[in-house]
Amino acid sequence: MNDKNGFTLIELLFVLSILSILLLLSASLNISNLEKQRVNHFFETLESDFLFIQSLASTTTEDFYIIRFRQDKYEILQGPHKGSIERAFPPGLEIIEKKFNRKMSFTQSGTIREAGTLEFLVKDKKYIAVFQPGKGRFYIAEE
């Protein structure tokens, strides 16, 4: 009997090798997307923390709400007896000091006391956070 109802071993190995190459290529694309999402998530968290501190400063009588930037993290100081919150930068993100003293405080109306810019470097991309005077928000531009 000579039945030819199946595939040979060479045909199966050929198809499996093509599938494995395609899977390897798609995994590298997903890793780069994951790094972009980490950076985007960091900036979204920074913006929500900024708005949180701004709303606290505008709703309370205390005048001690500060965001302080370090080399690998930033801290939110909520008052002399309330402690602080620390947020670490994602891997690969560096902060470059530029026209800003790395410490940001707010008035009781919720505006920034001192305007300035911060530059963030992520591998080959540079992001600039611009804190405007008299405004309550900031924006991030990709350079």
C-alpha positions in Angstrom: 0.0 0.0 0.0 1.3 3.4 -0.9 -0.8 6.1 0.8 0.2 9.7 0.4 -2.2 11.3 2.8 0.2 13.2 5.0 3.1 15.6 5.0 6.8 14.6 5.1 9.0 15.4 8.0 11.0 17.9 5.8 7.8 19.8 4.9 6.8 20.0 8.6 10.2 21.3 9.6 10.2 23.9 6.8 6.8 25.3 7.9 7.8 25.3 11.6 11.0 27.2 10.8 9.1 29.8 8.9 6.6 30.2 11.8 9.4 30.5 14.3 11.2 33.3 12.3 7.9 35.2 12.1 7.4 34.9 15.8 10.9 36.2 16.6 10.3 39.2 14.4 7.0 40.1 16.0 8.5 39.8 19.5 11.1 42.4 18.8 8.4 44.8 17.5 6.4 44.2 20.7 9.4 45.0 22.9 9.9 48.4 21.3 6.2 49.1 21.7 6.4 48.1 25.3 9.2 50.6 26.0 7.2 53.4 24.3 4.2 52.5 26.5 6.4 52.6 29.7 7.5 56.1 28.8 4.0 57.3 27.9 2.7 55.8 31.2 5.4 57.6 33.1 4.4 61.0 31.6 0.7 60.3 32.2 1.5 59.5 35.9 3.6 62.7 36.1 0.8 64.7 34.8 -1.8 63.2 37.1 0.6 63.7 40.1 1.1 67.3 39.0 -2.7 67.9 38.9 -3.1 66.1 42.2 -0.6 68.4 43.9 -2.1 71.4 42.2 -5.6 70.6 43.5 -4.2 70.0 47.0 -2.5 73.3 47.0 -5.6 75.1 45.8 -8.0 73.4 48.3 -6.0 73.7 51.5 -4.5 76.5 53.5 -1.1 75.0 53.8 1.5 76.3 51.4 3.8 73.3 51.3 3.2 71.2 48.3 6.4 70.5 46.3 7.4 68.1 43.5 11.2 67.5 43.6 13.0 65.9 40.8 16.0 63.6 41.4 18.2 61.8 39.0 16.2 58.5 38.9 12.9 59.5 40.5 10.7 62.3 41.6 9.2 63.0 45.1 5.9 64.6 46.0 6.2 66.3 49.4 2.8 67.0 50.8 3.6 68.8 54.0 5.9 68.7 57.0 4.0 65.9 58.8 2.3 64.1 55.9 5.3 62.4 54.3 6.2 62.0 50.7 5.4 59.8 47.6 8.2 58.6 45.4 7.9 57.6 41.8 10.8 56.0 40.0 11.7 56.7 36.4 11.3 53.9 33.9 14.6 52.1 32.9 16.5 54.1 30.3 15.0 57.5 31.2 17.3 60.3 32.3 16.6 63.8 33.4 18.7 66.7 32.2 18.5 69.9 34.2 17.7 73.0 32.1 16.4 76.3 33.3 14.7 74.8 36.4 15.9 74.1 39.9 14.4 70.6 40.0 12.0 71.7 42.7 8.5 72.9 42.0 6.0 74.5 44.4 2.5 75.9 44.0 0.7 78.9 45.4 -2.7 78.6 47.2 -4.4 79.4 43.9 -2.8 76.3 42.3 -0.3 78.1 40.0 3.4 77.3 39.7 5.6 79.6 41.6 8.6 79.2 39.2 8.2 78.4 35.5 10.8 76.4 33.6 11.6 73.4 31.5 12.9 69.9 32.1 14.5 67.7 29.5 14.1 63.9 29.6 16.3 61.7 27.5 15.1 58.2 26.5 17.7 56.4 24.4 17.7 58.5 21.2 14.6 60.6 21.9 14.4 63.8 23.9 11.2 65.0 25.6 10.8 68.5 27.0 8.4 69.2 29.8 7.4 72.9 29.8 6.0 74.4 33.0 4.4 77.8 32.1 4.1 80.7 34.5 0.7 81.5 35.7 -0.7 78.3 34.3 -1.7 75.2 36.2 -0.6 72.7 33.7 2.4 71.7 31.7 2.9 70.1 28.4 5.4 67.6 27.0 6.9 68.0 23.6 9.0 65.4 21.8 12.0 66.8 20.1 
